[in-house]
């Protein structure tokens, strides 16, 4: 998707793309292949990270549901609110 903009739309719009980190410059035709490879590797990395994050969040949700932490936390919060409201009203 990014390559579509860098090599397709940007030249039409008169935009020069320069990246210091990746040593990319659209005026240098010699590094087009390396930009494409870097883009592909970056997309793979992001896909892996996304899957890992989804997996961790799913595990955390399952642990909260099966252990009942959500219920006990709700009780503590409700009790805490009542106690602090009672203290404010009595002072």
C-alpha positions as CSV (number, residue, x, y, z in Angstrom):
1,X,0.0,0.0,0.0
2,X,2.8,2.4,0.9
3,X,4.7,1.6,-2.3
4,X,1.6,2.5,-4.3
5,X,1.8,6.0,-2.9
6,X,5.6,6.3,-3.0
7,X,6.0,5.1,-6.6
8,X,2.6,5.9,-8.0
9,X,0.9,8.9,-6.6
10,X,3.8,10.9,-5.2
11,X,5.6,11.4,-8.5
12,X,2.4,12.4,-10.1
13,X,1.8,15.0,-7.3
14,X,5.4,16.2,-7.5
15,X,6.3,14.9,-4.1
16,X,9.8,13.6,-3.3
17,X,9.9,11.0,-0.5
18,X,13.1,11.0,1.6
19,X,13.7,8.8,4.7
20,X,16.9,9.2,6.6
21,X,16.4,6.1,8.7
22,X,15.8,3.8,5.8
23,X,18.2,5.7,3.4
24,X,15.4,6.0,0.9
25,X,15.0,8.7,-1.7
26,X,12.5,8.5,-4.6
27,X,14.9,10.5,-6.8
28,X,17.5,7.7,-6.5
29,X,16.1,5.0,-8.7
30,X,18.8,2.6,-7.5
31,X,17.3,2.0,-4.1
32,X,13.8,1.2,-5.2
33,X,14.2,-2.6,-4.6
34,X,15.7,-2.1,-1.1
35,X,12.8,0.2,-0.2
36,X,10.3,-2.4,-1.4
37,X,12.1,-5.1,0.7
38,X,12.1,-2.9,3.7
39,X,8.5,-2.1,3.3
40,X,7.6,-5.8,3.1
41,X,9.7,-6.6,6.2
42,X,8.0,-3.8,8.1
43,X,4.6,-5.1,7.1
44,X,5.5,-8.6,8.3
45,X,6.7,-7.2,11.6
46,X,3.5,-5.2,12.1
47,X,1.4,-8.3,11.3
48,X,3.4,-10.4,13.8
49,X,3.1,-7.7,16.5
50,X,-0.7,-7.4,15.9
51,X,-1.2,-11.1,16.3
52,X,0.9,-11.2,19.4
53,X,-1.0,-8.3,21.0
54,X,-4.3,-9.9,20.2
55,X,-3.2,-13.2,21.7
56,X,-2.0,-11.5,24.9
57,X,-5.2,-9.5,25.3
58,X,-7.4,-12.6,24.6
59,X,-5.4,-14.5,27.3
60,X,-5.8,-11.7,29.8
61,X,-9.6,-11.5,29.2
62,X,-9.9,-15.3,29.7
63,X,-8.0,-15.2,32.9
64,X,-10.2,-12.3,34.3
65,X,-13.4,-14.1,33.4
66,X,-12.4,-17.5,34.8
67,X,-10.8,-16.2,38.0
68,X,-13.6,-13.9,38.9
69,X,-11.4,-10.9,39.4
70,X,-13.8,-8.6,37.6
71,X,-16.5,-9.3,40.1
72,X,-14.3,-8.8,43.2
73,X,-13.0,-5.5,41.7
74,X,-16.5,-4.2,41.1
75,X,-17.4,-5.0,44.7
76,X,-14.3,-3.2,46.1
77,X,-15.0,-0.1,43.9
78,X,-18.6,0.1,45.0
79,X,-17.6,-0.3,48.7
80,X,-14.9,2.3,48.3
81,X,-17.3,4.8,46.8
82,X,-19.8,4.2,49.6
83,X,-17.2,4.7,52.3
84,X,-15.8,7.9,50.8
85,X,-19.3,9.3,50.3
86,X,-20.1,8.5,53.9
87,X,-17.0,10.3,55.1
88,X,-17.7,13.4,53.1
89,X,-21.3,13.5,54.4
90,X,-20.3,13.2,58.0
91,X,-17.7,16.0,58.0
